[in-house]
């Protein structure tokens, strides 16, 4: 490779090494070390083997955190994809202000997550929140619901907020996939007597499969690492009822100062994301 070509490639490689590979390698290494506060000053962090992972697995809070992560991820993916697909199909039709409405629906995706979380914290506030006041005014509930302060509904509340944030992404990608499907196929199916449901089941869903795979894989990886929304809304509480692996890793590292165990949890998240990413790439290779 000539020096001129290397000059174009080198900045990209430096960026990847500094901001991705080095932090990743450091986190993997910390997961196998007894890394404490003093380690930042002395640079001494004894090798601990798998002890950090054993302590994480033995932690009574770990099983509940994993279950919360599974429920949060599955609920977010299902609702984001379902509502996003419904909106994409809806906006495929031509009607006045179509473009304006689609643009407005992108707002949740464009807002910083801290801003979205803060707005929803105000909406879901127990005594003066807009949601409870609206439900009380419509006589749908008899007393305010502690959306963010109840162990039974906190996880559902943060899941719904994350769904609100992720719907625009699903809608945009799926809408692009729908636009790539030739209209002649729908016209031919309609002439053959296929109803709307049959056209959707036998045409739309199969032809959207490549796009669906991309949306679900990226959505899964994104949802696994969601941190901002949960921290702003509940900080993993109350009583760890909305704690996921990302907030659990933060709590271990920066609240309990157990940096080795926090890094171990982060490594587990990376491993799960990598497994699903490779599964997606393998499925795409087989399909092609």
N, C-alpha and C positions, 0 to 999 in steps of 0.2 A: 504494500500500500504506500502510495506517495505521501510526502509530507503535507501536500495541499489537501489531499483527501483526509489524512489523519487530523488535520486542523479542524475539519468540520465535525468529525466524530468524537474527538477527544472531550470537548465540553459536555456532551451528553453523557459520556461514560463517567466523567468526574462527578457530575451531578448525581448519577445513580449510585456511585460508590460512596459519596459523602452523605447523602440523605436517605439512602435505602439499604445498601449492603452493609455499611459499617454499623448503623444502629441495629440492624437485624442480627449481625454476628455478635454484637455486644450483648444483646438481650439473650441470645441462645447461650452464650458463655456464662452470663450471670445466673441463669437457671441452674447451673451446676456448681455454683460457688456459694460460700457463706458470706454474702455481701452485706455489710452493715454500713452505718453512717460513717464510721471511722475509715472505711475502705475508700471513701472519696478523697480523704486527705493522705492516707498512708499508701494507697494503692495495693494494700495487702488484702486479698480475699481468698481464704483457703478453699481448696477443691472439696466439694461436699458430695459429689456423686449424684445419686438419685434421691438424696435425703429431702430436698425441697419438694420434689414431686410426691414422695411418700407422705410428707406432712400435709400437703394440699389435699391429697386423696383421703386422708384420715380426718380432716377438718369436718366437724359436724355440719357446717354451713355449706360445704361443697356440693353435696347431693341436691340440696334445695336450689342452689345457684344454677346448677346444670339444668334442672327441670325448668326454672324460670327462663333460662336462655332458650331452651327448646320451644317453650310455649310462646315466648316473645317473638322468636324468629319465625316459627310456623304461622302464627296469627298474622304477623306483619306481611309475610310473603303472600299468603292466601288472599288477604283483603286488598293489599296493594295491587296485586295482579288482577283480581276479579273486578274491582272498581275501575282500574286503569283500562282494562279491556272493554268494559261497558262504555266508558267515556270515549274511547277510541272509535268504537263502532258507531256511537251516537254522532260524533263530529265528522264522520265520513260522509254524512249527508250534507247537502248544500242548503243553508238557510241563512237569513240575515244575521249579521254580527257573529258569524261562526268563528272567524279569525280572532275577533276581540275577546270572545269568551274563552277560547283556547289559550290566548295570551294571559288572561287573568288567572287561569287555573295553574299557570306556571309559577305564580308568586310563592307558594309554600316551598317550592324547590329552590328558588333563588334567594330566599331569605337566609341569613346566617342561622345555624341551629340554635345558638344561644338566644337570639331574638325570638324565634319560634317557641322555644321552651318557656321563655319569660312570659310571652303573650298567653300561652296555654295555661301557665300556672295561675295567671290572673283569672282566666276563664273558668278554671276548675276549682277555684278557691271555695271553701265550704260555705262560709257565711255570706260573702258579698260577691261571689263569682257569677258571671253572666249566665252560665249554664244552669246552675241551681235556681237562680232567680227566675229564669225563663220557665223551667219545669214547674216551679211553685206557682207562677202566674197562670200557667195552663192547667193547674190542678192535677198534674200527672204524678206528682210525689207529695207526700204529706209533710216531710221534713227534709232539710238539706242533706245531700249525700256527701260524705267525706271522701271525695274522689282520690285525693292524694294522701290521706291520713288513715285510711282503712286498709288493713292487711288483706282484705278480701277483694278489693277493687283497684288497688294501686297499680298492679301489674297490667290489668285491662286498660286502665287510663293511659299509662305510658305507651302501651301498644297502639292504642287508637291515635295518639298524637304522632307516633312514628309512621303510622299508616297515612295520616294526613300529609306528612312531609314527603313520603315516597310515591304517592299516587301520580303526581305530574311526570316523574321519570318514566314510570310504566306506560302512562298514556302516550307520551311523545314517541317512545320507541315502538310501541305496538301500532300507533297511528301510522308511522312510517312504513311498517310492515304491511298494513292493510292497503296503503296506497300503491304498493308494489304488486298487488294481486290484480290481474286483468279483469276489468268489468265485464268482458265478454263471457267469462266463465260463469258469472252469476246470471247473466241473461240467458245463456244456454240451459243452465240448471232450472231457471224459472220456466222456460218454454217446455222443459221435460216434466213439469208439474211439481218440482221440489218446492216445499214451503220455506218460510224464513228460517225456521228451526233446523230443517234438513240442510239448507244451504250453509248455515253457520257450522253445523256439526260435521258435514262431509266436505266442505270447501274451505271455510275460514280457518278452522282449527288446524287441519293438516298442513295447509300452506303457510300458516304462521309458526309452525313448529321450530324452524331455525331461530326465528326472532324470540320465540318463547324461551328457548334454551338460554339465550344470551341474557334476557331480562331476569329470569329466575336465578341464574348463576351469579350475576352481578348483584342482584338483590340480596341473595343469601350472604355473599361476602360482605356487602355493606352493612346488613342488619347485624351480623355477628359482631361487628366492631362499633356499633352505635354506643356512644358514651355521653355526648353533650346533652341530648334530650333527657336522658334518665337522671343525670346529675343535677340539671337545672330543676327538674320537676320534683324528684323524690330523694335523690342521692342514694338510691338503692333501698330506701326504707318504705314504710315503717317496718321495723323488725326484719329487715332483709327480704321483705315480701316482693320487692321489685328489683332485687339484686341480680345482675347478670354477670357473666364472666369478665366483661370489661370493667365494670364498676368494682367487682371483687378484686381484680388485679390492682386497681387504683387504691383500694382500701388497704390491701396488704402492703403495697409499696410506700404510700405516702401518709397513711394513718397509723399503721402498725410498724412502719419502717422495716418490714421484712422484705427487703428488695429481692432476695433470691427466690422466695416463694411467689412474689408478684411477677417476676420475670418468667417463672415456670408456668403460671397461668397464661401469660401472654404467649408463650411458646405453644401451649396447647391450642389456643385460638388460631395461631398461624398454621399449625399442623392441620386443623380441621379445614381451614380455608384452602390450603394447598391441595388436600385430598379431593375436595369438591371441584377445584379448578382443573386438576388433572383428569378427573372423571368426565368433566364437560368436554375437555379437549379430545379425550379418547372417543367419546360418543360422536363428536363432530367428525373425527377422522374416519370412523366407520361409516357414517352417513354419506360422506363424500366418496 
